[in-house]
Amino acid sequence: MIRSVSFIGAGNVAWHLAKALKQAGINIVEICSQHLQSAQELATQVNAKAVTLNELNNKSDLYIIAIADDAIVKVAGQVKPKNGIVVHTSGSIGIDTLKICSNNIGVFYPLQTFSKQKNIDLKSVPFCIEGNNSSTEKSLIELASKISNNVNLINSNQRKQLHLAAVFACNFSNHCYQIADELLNSSGLKLDLLFPLIKETASKIETVAPKNAQTGPAIRHDEKVIQEHINLLKDHPDYQNLYKFVTQSIQKSHE
Amino acid sequence: MIRSVSFIGAGNVAWHLAKALKQAGINIVEICSQHLQSAQELATQVNAKAVTLNELNNKSDLYIIAIADDAIVKVAGQVKPKNGIVVHTSGSIGIDTLKICSNNIGVFYPLQTFSKQKNIDLKSVPFCIEGNNSSTEKSLIELASKISNNVNLINSNQRKQLHLAAVFACNFSNHCYQIADELLNSSGLKLDLLFPLIKETASKIETVAPKNAQTGPAIRHDEKVIQEHINLLKDHPDYQNLYKFVTQSIQKSHE
């Protein structure tokens, strides 16, 4: 059973995880960060020590590396506990990157977008767990279940696919919101007008598959409206191209 | 003041509007539809008569034409009340299409996606109102305010821009959800995993402008992850192109 955790990283993910684990009764031993001030801020919140990489103790049950993807490889070589498990929290890095750290390695990936300023109820956040052996997996699942009701065993290949899907569903959707925002602003309107529709679109897919939930001029092949929209976008050639491209993609995917 | 309403159309929009107006104390006189059965179903719900276009009375205070865009033009010539206001509920049709009907014409556009099966609280739905004179506008605003707290005066040009923005924010986002769904299915995963992230992405923009809310590999110019994603999409050339296109659009719009 995991009773003590060391954090490498003091960014958004570490911030939310450390606080939730502390609240679940886990001992947060130390917060290690290049940015000592960030480490200290978080350490204060969870009653831990702020340390540098050299000062990291080697006796915690779990080491959570919650830092930028490309930094994980660099740091991995310096996290070598006696017996503890070492995990990272990344969507796109394979488990093998941590081989150098320990015989017990894994992934502890919370599938959500985090900002320090915004509280998020971790209970509904999907945790994607992977371990290089079954006892590690069991320990990680047990730990994740203390802070979330949505714990899933996901291997590295699946996690990469999940991360790609998240880019479409979230980053690309958000880009569409941004374009809508710009178009409305240029007509003296505000994005607020679309909030109810955006919310409904996002929640509808919980009961209707998105393919069946599609509406609008593209799927109706309403060429008159499509042409009007293309004309309206004449001052935004990039968005005009994007409009044509996505319209075609919607139509093709429903052929 | 509008006390009596006739509906032309018995589809999704008519269904929700008629029931809400009835509940607000408005007399729903009649429901007119090519599909007599649909008209009868709705008429029963709101204690109205089901009629054909020829049987339409000419004394209602308001005639709401809630039918497909291209049918509005065809029907308009047959709706000629004595004094009543005539409106349509379309996002993309100008007000002038109704000139033939009456001296008092307008638009009564609820900006939401409706399905008969799914109840929607109209209170938060933005109603976009336009009238060809101020007394008509006043009457329509008064009526809309009985069923919604979100009533807006929007002219035809703005409404067209709003409709275009809605295509980006909703139809195109939904297409991104669909692609995510397909990618997950092909890895034995379910879209459920992304629900919390999709919800958070949709609600985050109520407090942070979408341009500032953007995250992910595109805006980070994380070429390694982008290249990995492009490789993962090798069996889906359409989605691979879309990925490249939207990634570039995100990067350009943040230059």
Interface residues (C-beta under 8 A of the other chain):
Chain A: D69 D70 S92 L111 Q112 T113 K118 I120 S124 V125 P126 C128 N150 N152 I154 N157 Q158 K160 Q161 L162 H163 L164 A165 A166 V167 F168 A169 C170 N171 F172 S173 N174 H175 C176 Y177 Q178 I179 A180 D181 L183 L184 S186 S187 G188 L189 L191 L193 L194 F195 P196 L197 I198 K199 E200 T201 A202 S203 K204 I205 E206 T207 A209 P210 K211 A213 Q214 T215 G216 P217 A218 I219 D222 K224 V225 E228 H229 L232 L233 D238 Y239 N241 L242 Y243 F245 V246 S249 I250 K252 S253
Chain B: D69 D70 S92 L111 Q112 T113 K118 I120 S124 V125 P126 C128 N150 N152 I154 N157 Q158 K160 Q161 L162 H163 L164 A165 A166 V167 F168 A169 C170 N171 F172 S173 N174 H175 C176 Y177 Q178 I179 A180 D181 L183 L184 S186 S187 G188 L189 L191 L193 L194 F195 P196 L197 I198 K199 E200 T201 A202 S203 K204 I205 E206 T207 A209 P210 K211 A213 Q214 T215 G216 P217 A218 I219 D222 K224 V225 E228 H229 L232 L233 D238 Y239 N241 L242 Y243 F245 V246 S249 I250 K252 S253
